[in-house]
Amino acid sequence: MSVAALVLFVPYIAVRYRRRGELGLGNMALAFAGPLYGLALFFYVFAPFPRLRPDFCAVIGVRRPQLIPFHFLHDMGRSANGKGLMAMLHNPALAQVLLNVALFIPLGMFVRYMFRRSVPVTAAVGLAVSLLIETTQLTGDWFIYPCPYRLFHVDDLIANGLGGLIGALAAPLLSAVPGQRVHAEPGAPRPITWRRRLLASVCDLMSFGFLYVPTVAACAALMWIWQGGLSADGAPPYSDFFVDVTVERVGFWMPWLVLTVGFSLAGSGASLGQRIVRLQATTADGRRPEVRARLVQGLTGVGGFLLLNHFDSFSGPATVLAVMSLVALFKTSRHRGFSYLCARLTMTDSRMPSGQGKATELVQ
């Protein structure tokens, strides 16, 4: 679910921005809530990740899945402690089922309200996500582990599906979130606000995560095929290589080069997030920036933060850069931020007619 949230966040913002011309605070809040929910669901379902050991299956592994529907009723009888409504509500087996229902209610609400899906389709999406999670658990995180360390439970599928259905029915409640009504012509230039600039930076960070996850997964799959699966003691043969090379090098550098260097060299030099919210980089007199200025902008913005944060010894400077960028986002003219200040560039709405960028850009 966390991967899905990363995958869907940036396209959702891009599509909505082009359809509506801009996003209100309520729309932005809902868009941010989706990935946060996905990450929370991911860590609740899979974490903590156990460490591989030769006796992993004997000590930690789960032997068999639970395929009997409504088996939780039997578990409730075994763990019952007294009679009456309060005793039933405090029953741990029932509490687990109710938690699994509640866990998928936000998913149903997000899918139905934000992506305009019907109730049956939304319920099917919730059931599919639950099946994906349970299958991941059944296969030991898709065979990364020699055996499952979490239980495949058919009652979880039922509870999660019910939660998705309840969420689909409750989705209209999200219309009460304020700040969603935006009256703007999609093709008309809009003011450059701090909210718009912050949204662009978040899109840049999410885009890096979107590219990082499949890059690491692809490298791990290739190593798995090359090495022929698990070793005799049940540990992945690529563990050292995976950490030292795949994650630390390929997993970081490929997305970073694409998003920082690639987008700096292409077009006006605006980042992917800035382009999504219809912004572009120009010189003070409205011309396209030179390559050097575009690279400076890319290396002193989100790209620079990601680069510094990648190395443990530069985590302090990364924090300083993040704080300076956030302050500059509010204090600089046209909210152009620290990176544009360093590159001596300005920022305009990409929908602004050619030649009018330096004189007539709206700012709030």
N, C-alpha and C positions, 0 to 999 in steps of 0.2 A: 504493500500500500504506500509506503514512503517513496518507493521508486515511481509509482504511478503519480503521486502528488508532484514530484519533481518534473516528471514528463509533461503533466497537464498544465502546470502553473504558467509557464512562459507562453505556450500557445493560447491559453485562455486569455491572458492579458492582451496578447497581440490581436486576437480576433475581436475581443470586446472593445479595444481602443479604436480599431478601425471602423467598427460598426457604429460606435457612439460618439467618436471624436475625442472623448476623455472619460475618466472614471471618477466618480465621487468617492468620498471617504468611506462610505458604507460598502461600496463595491470593492475597494482596496482591502478593507478589513476582512471581508468574506474571502477574498482571494488569498490573503495571508493565512487565514485560519485553516484552509484546506491542507497545505503542506505541513503545518504544525500538527494537525490532527493525524496526518499520515505518519509522521515521525513518531508521535506518541504511540500509535497503534503498533508500529513496527517493533519498538523496543519493549512494549508490553507483551507482545506475542513471542518474540524470539530471544530477547535478552534474559539473563546473561548467557553469553556464548561460552560453553564449556571448553576446557583445554583438552586437546587430544592426548591420549595416553595409550599404551599397549593394551590395557584391560578396559578400554572405554566402554565397549558393549556390555561387558559383564557387570560393571559398576554403575554406569550412568545410563546406558541404553535402555530404551523402552521395547519390550519384546513384541507386543502385538497391538494392533489398533482396536478401538472399541467401536463395533459396527452395529450394535443393537440400539434401535431408536428408542428414545425416552427411558434409557437406562438410568437417568438421573433420579427417576422416581424410586427405583430400588436403592440407590445411594442415599436418598433422603430417609428412607425407612431405616437404614443401617445407622445413620448418624443422628437420628431423631433424639432429642433430649427434652421430653415432656410433650404435652398436648396443648392445643389451642393455637390461635392465630400468631401470637408473638413467638411461640416456640418454632412455628413453621418458618416465620420470617427470619429467624436467627439460624436456621438450618444451613450449614455451609454448602451443601449440594445445591439447594435452591438459590442461594446467594450467587454461586458461580454461574448458574444459568441466567439469572437476571442481569448479571454483569456482562455476559456475552450478548444479551439482547441490547443493553444500553450502549455497548461498545460500537454497534453498527448503526445506531440511530443517526448520528451525525453524518455518516457516509450516505445514507439514504436522503437526508435533507440536502446535502451538497449536490449530489448527482441530479436530483429532481429539480432543485431550484436554480442552480447555476448553469446546468447544461440542458435544461428544458426537456428532460426525458419524461416519458409517461410512467405511471405507477408500476405497471407490470415490468417495463424495461428496467426501472430503478431497482425493483426487488430482485430481478435476475442479475443485475450487476452486483448487488450485495451478496447474493448466493455464490456468484462466480469468484468474487474476491475471497470469500470465506473458504471456498474449495481450493483456491490457489494457496492460501495460508496453510490449510490442513495438509495439502499434498506436499508442500515444502517441509512441513514437520515430519510427514511420513517418510520422505526420502532423505532425511538427515541433511536438510538445507541443500537439496538437489545433489546429494552424494558427496558433498564436501566432508561430511562425517560418515564413518563406516556403518552407522546405524542411527535410527531416530533417537533424539534425546527429549522429544516432546511427544505427547500422546495424540494420535489422530482419533478424534472423537466425533461420531456422527451427530451427537446432541449439540455439539458446537455449531455444526452446519445449520441445524434447525434453528437454534437460538439466534445466530448471526443473520440468517435469512429473515427471521421474524423482525429483528431489529432494523434491517434495511427497509422492510415493508412499512414499519411504523414511521421511520424517518421520511419515507416518501409521502406518507399521508400528512405528516406534520410539516412538510417543507414550506407551505405558504406562510408559516410563522416568520420565516426569514425576511419576508417583505416588510416586517416591522422595523428592521435595522435601518436607522436614519442615514441619510447621505447617499441614497442610491439614485435619486432622480437627477439626471443631467440633461440639460437642454442645450444641445450644441449640434451644429452641422458637422458631420464627420469630416468633410473636406475643408472646413474653415480653420485657419490658424487659431490657436488657443494660447492663453498666457502661460509663461514658464513659471510654475510654482515650485515651492520646495517639496510638495507632495509628489509632483510629477518627477522631479529629479531623484527623490528617494526611491520611488517605484522603479526607476531605471536601474539604480544600483542593486536593488534586490533582484531584479531580473537577471542582471549580470552574474550575481552570486549563484542563483538557482540554475542558470545556464551551465555554469562550471560543474555543478553537481550532476546535472543531467548528462553531460558528456563524460564525467569521471566514472560514474557507475557502470555504464556499458563498456567503457574502455577496460576497466579492471576485470569485469566479468568475462569479456572476450579473451583477454590474455590468460586468465585462469583456466578457461575452457581449453585453449590451445595447449597450455602446459599439461593439463589433465590428459588430453588425447596423446600428446607426445610421450609422456611418461608412463602411460598405460594404467591409470587409476591409482588405487591405494597401494601402499607398500605392505609387506607381510605383517608388520606390527600394527596395521590399521591407521597409520598416519599418512597424510598427503605427501608425496615425494617432493613436491615443489614448495614446501613451506618457506624455506629460507629464500629461495629465488623469488617467491611471490611477494614477500615482505620487502626485500632489498631492491628488487628490480621492478616488478610489475606495479606495485603500489607506489613506491617512492619515486620511480622514474617515469615509466611509461604512463601510469595512471595520472600523474600530475602534469607532465610536460606536454603531452599531446593536447589535452583540452586547453591548457594555458596558452600554448602557441597559437591555436586556432582562434581563441577569443581575444587575446591581447595583441599579438603581432598580426594575425590575419585580418582582423577587423580594423586595425590601425592603418594597414596598407590599403584597404579597400574603401572606395568611395570618399566620403568626407573625413573619415577617421573616427566617426562616432562609434561607440560601443554597441553591441547587440541590444542591450537593454535600452539605450538611448534611442536607437532606431525603432524599437518596438513602441515607445511612447511618442514617436514622431518628432524626434529632435535630430539636429545635425550640427556639425562643427564648421565654423567659418572663421576667416580672418576678420579683423576689425572693419575692413572695407568691403566685406561680403564675399571675398573670393574663397576658393577651395584651399585648405591649408597644405603646406608643403609636407613631404614625407617625414622630415625631422620633427616638425611640430606634432604631427599625428602620433608618432612613436612616443614622444615625450608625454602626450596626453594619455596614451594607453598605459605607460609604465608608472605613472604617478597617480593613477586612479585605482579601480578595483583590481586590475592586473598587477599593479605594484603591491597592493595589500596581499593578494594571494601568493605572490612570489616570496615576500618577506615572511609571511606566516608559514610557508612550507618548511622553512629552516628553523629549528628550535632556537638557535642562537640569535635569531632576528625577530623573535616574537614580540619583544619590547618595541622596536621600531615599527613593527606592523600595527601595534596598538596605537602608537603615536600618530601614524599616518591615518588610521581610521578616525581618530578623534579630530585631527586637523581637517580631514575631508568633510566630516559631519558639520563642524563649525563653519567651514567655508561655504558649505551648501546654503546656509542661512545668511551669511554676511556678505558674500560677493555679489556684484551686480549681475542681474539676470540669473541668479542662482547657478552660475556656471561652475562653481566649486573649485577645489584646490588644483585638480589636474588641468583644468582649462586655464587657470591662473598661471601655472608653471609653463604651459605651452603658449601663452599669450594668444589664446583663441577666445572666441565668443561662441555663444550657442543661440540657435534660432529654431523656430518651428519649421520642420521640413515641408509643411504645406504653404509656407510663405512664398508668394510669387517671387520669381527670380529678380534680383536687384533691389528688393525692398528690405532685406534682412537687417541691414545695419541701422536703418532709420525708423522703422515702424514696428519692430517687435514688441509685443505686449509682455509685460512682466507683472507678477503679483508676489 
